[in-house]
Amino acid sequence: MKLMRLLTIAALLGFAGCVASLHEFYTEQTLVFDPALAGVWRQQDNDYRWQFVPNEEKQAYTLTITEKEDTQSKLIVHLFEIDGRRFLNLHPARDTHLETGDWTKAHLIAAHHVLKVDRDGPNLLLAAMNPETIERILKEKPNIVKHERLDDRFVLTDSPKGLQAFLKAGPDIDNFFTEPGILEPITP
């Protein structure tokens, strides 16, 4: 059953080129809340719309990404900080509607993803972990972070503290993160 769940995650997320984790990347101690994240942003390279709706009580945001007029992704986002660097932990919202049967839904597990966040004036710069670099690191140092290899993919399985230790090493490793995408504010 565990292998099937991991295979499902890998298959669903592999097309996006993201590095998936079974556990969140944040802890209560690393959570931060920034009201400036709230609002609607335009992704510069593809014109997607990112709308962050804050929930200060839960120290979270509901993020709706509008990819096309009729295609949206709804995620729960937690902003967290490690050693002065900020990151977003993204996780599918529980009320996400999938156009599939109940048997398929019963085999899906929502994974966590992380984006590094920087500011460039009013813009947000978001960079994902680079899957090729992460795969190279995991081959060279398989004990650096707990993970499962599934055919040609992998899923991080470490605890949040283990994942944070892995993220701390990132800035010292060339191409640990991809080139950032740029989000321009549409509304404050």
C-alpha positions in Angstrom: 0.0 0.0 0.0 2.8 2.4 0.9 4.5 1.8 -2.5 1.3 2.3 -4.3 0.7 5.7 -2.6 4.3 6.7 -3.4 3.9 5.6 -7.0 0.7 7.7 -7.3 2.4 10.8 -5.9 5.4 10.4 -8.2 3.2 9.8 -11.3 1.0 12.8 -10.5 3.8 15.2 -9.7 6.5 14.1 -12.1 5.1 16.1 -15.0 5.5 19.3 -13.0 9.2 18.7 -12.4 8.6 19.4 -8.7 10.3 17.7 -5.7 7.5 16.2 -3.6 7.5 15.5 0.1 5.1 13.4 2.2 5.5 15.8 5.1 5.4 19.6 5.4 8.6 21.6 5.3 7.6 23.9 8.2 7.3 23.6 11.9 5.3 25.8 14.3 8.5 27.5 15.3 9.4 28.4 11.7 6.0 29.7 10.6 5.7 33.4 9.8 2.8 35.5 8.6 3.2 38.4 6.1 0.0 40.3 5.2 1.9 41.7 2.1 1.5 38.3 0.5 -2.3 38.7 0.3 -3.8 39.8 -3.0 -3.7 38.8 -6.7 -0.4 38.3 -8.5 0.3 37.7 -12.2 2.9 35.2 -13.2 5.1 36.9 -15.7 6.1 34.0 -18.0 2.6 32.5 -18.6 0.0 35.0 -17.3 -1.3 32.7 -14.6 -3.1 34.5 -11.7 -2.1 33.6 -8.1 -4.6 34.8 -5.5 -3.5 34.5 -1.8 -6.3 34.8 0.7 -4.9 35.1 4.2 -6.0 33.2 7.3 -4.0 34.9 10.0 -5.5 32.7 12.8 -4.1 29.6 11.1 -1.0 31.4 9.9 -1.8 30.2 6.4 -3.1 31.4 3.0 -5.5 29.8 0.6 -4.0 30.1 -2.8 -6.0 29.8 -6.0 -3.9 29.6 -9.2 -6.0 30.3 -12.3 -4.1 28.7 -15.2 -6.8 29.2 -17.8 -10.3 30.6 -17.7 -11.7 27.3 -16.6 -8.7 25.7 -14.9 -7.8 26.4 -11.3 -5.7 24.9 -8.6 -6.5 25.4 -4.9 -3.7 25.1 -2.4 -3.1 25.7 1.2 0.1 27.7 1.7 2.3 28.3 4.8 5.0 30.9 4.8 8.0 29.9 6.9 11.5 31.1 7.5 14.8 29.3 8.1 18.0 31.2 8.7 16.5 34.5 7.4 15.3 32.8 4.1 11.6 32.5 3.4 9.8 29.6 1.8 6.3 28.7 0.9 5.0 25.2 1.7 2.2 24.3 -0.8 -0.3 21.5 -0.2 -3.6 20.8 -2.1 -6.7 22.1 -0.3 -8.9 19.4 1.2 -11.9 20.6 -0.8 -10.1 20.3 -4.1 -12.5 18.7 -6.7 -11.0 16.1 -9.0 -12.7 14.8 -12.1 -12.1 11.1 -11.3 -13.8 8.2 -9.7 -13.8 7.4 -6.0 -11.5 4.4 -6.4 -8.8 6.7 -8.0 -9.3 9.3 -5.3 -8.8 6.7 -2.6 -5.3 6.0 -3.9 -4.1 9.6 -4.0 -2.1 11.3 -1.4 -1.6 15.0 -1.4 2.1 15.9 -1.4 3.9 19.0 -0.1 6.1 21.2 -2.3 8.3 24.1 -1.3 9.2 27.3 -3.1 11.9 29.7 -2.1 10.6 33.3 -1.8 12.6 36.5 -2.5 11.4 40.0 -3.2 12.5 42.2 -6.1 10.8 45.5 -5.3 7.1 44.9 -5.4 7.6 41.5 -7.2 7.8 38.0 -5.7 10.5 35.7 -7.0 9.6 32.0 -6.5 12.0 29.2 -7.1 11.4 25.4 -6.7 13.9 22.9 -5.8 15.7 21.7 -9.0 14.8 18.1 -9.5 17.9 17.3 -11.5 20.2 18.7 -8.8 18.3 17.1 -6.0 18.5 13.7 -7.7 22.3 14.1 -8.2 22.6 15.0 -4.5 20.5 12.0 -3.4 22.7 9.7 -5.6 25.9 11.1 -4.2 24.7 11.4 -0.6 21.7 9.1 -0.1 21.6 9.7 3.6 21.4 13.5 3.4 17.6 13.4 3.6 15.2 10.5 3.9 13.5 9.6 0.6 12.1 6.8 -1.5 13.2 6.1 -5.1 10.4 4.9 -7.4 11.7 4.0 -10.9 13.0 7.3 -12.2 11.5 9.5 -9.5 11.9 10.1 -5.8 9.7 11.4 -3.0 11.1 13.0 0.2 9.9 11.2 3.3 11.9 12.9 6.1 10.4 14.7 9.0 9.8 18.5 8.8 13.1 19.1 10.8 15.0 16.8 8.5 13.5 18.6 5.5 14.5 22.0 7.0 18.1 20.8 7.5 18.1 19.8 3.8 16.8 23.2 2.8 19.5 24.9 4.9 22.2 23.2 2.8 20.5 24.5 -0.4 22.1 28.0 -0.8 25.6 26.4 -0.7 24.8 24.0 -3.6 24.8 25.3 -7.2 21.4 25.0 -8.9 19.7 23.7 -5.7 16.8 25.9 -6.8 15.5 26.6 -10.3 15.6 30.1 -11.8 12.9 32.0 -10.1 9.5 32.8 -11.7 8.3 36.3 -11.2 4.9 37.3 -9.7 3.9 40.9 -10.2 1.2 42.3 -7.9 -2.1 43.1 -9.4 -3.8 44.1 -6.2 -2.3 44.9 -2.8 
